[in-house]
């Protein structure tokens, strides 16, 4: 039987473990949990005969990979994978994936090769970015080039459904156009950790598709951790059953 190890020195929330277990066991695999472990030796022992591993920030170095005699795939339940030794994995024929989705980026100040080296797809203009992506996450300063730049012209380009996430600054949004987009697109949602000036007006008509935090927040959410863990489990099943390498990072 295919064995899948979840190795987390900081355990997933119970609801995430439940979801991972459901995905793994429905595929006919065995789930093994190694939670809140105290030493690398615990990881070495647990990984010895498993076929797949899900980790969070757990150090998955050459020693771990060498100790895993049946290992075929490691999935990082999250975007960053610098905790995994890609060279050792590749040398041992182990596929490494992360869970982050098909990610596009536009940045006029960062070279294309610097963007693409991390598995992100480069686009040549902000217009192309909005035309390709259902989810747009803003990480831009508020300056003379960016203030009021997120407007109807860009938002109307987004494919359906469309979700805009603003963890930048309120000033980058043209708030009149934001309200107009809500009025024109039933498929549009807006999430922000900064309140728009027309918050009350937006909430009065579109409360179900709008959320903002009372103050800016930098911590990752419980929901993100849960979804990343379950996504990791699905990727393992798809890889073992179908050979799907969509999210492989060690190519």
Number of C-alpha atoms within 10 A of each C-alpha: 8 16 18 27 22 28 26 19 19 14 17 22 13 10 13 19 19 13 16 25 21 16 21 20 13 11 15 13 16 16 21 16 15 17 14 12 14 9 9 14 12 12 24 17 12 19 27 16 17 21 23 26 26 25 27 26 17 17 19 25 16 17 15 22 24 17 16 23 14 17 23 20 23 27 29 26 26 20 13 15 23 12 14 23 18 21 14 18 23 13 11 16 12 21 21 23 26 24 23 15 11 11 12 19 20 20 15 11 6 9 11 17 11 11 17 13 10 11 16 18 16 19 18 12 13 14 15 17 21 23 15 14 21 16 20 20 15 16 12 14 13 16 12 9 9 14 16 17 16 19 17 17 13 16 22 17 17 22 16 14 13 20 21 22 17 21 18 18 21 18 18 21 21 17 20 13 18 22 17 15 19 18 13 11 14 13 13 23 21 21 17 23 19 19 18 18 12 12 15 12 12 21 13 9 13 18 14 10 16 18 19 17 11 10 10 14 12 8 6 8 9 11 11 11 17 20 18 23 25 23 22 26 29 18 25 26 22 15 19 16 10 9 11 13 17 13 18 18 16 15 10
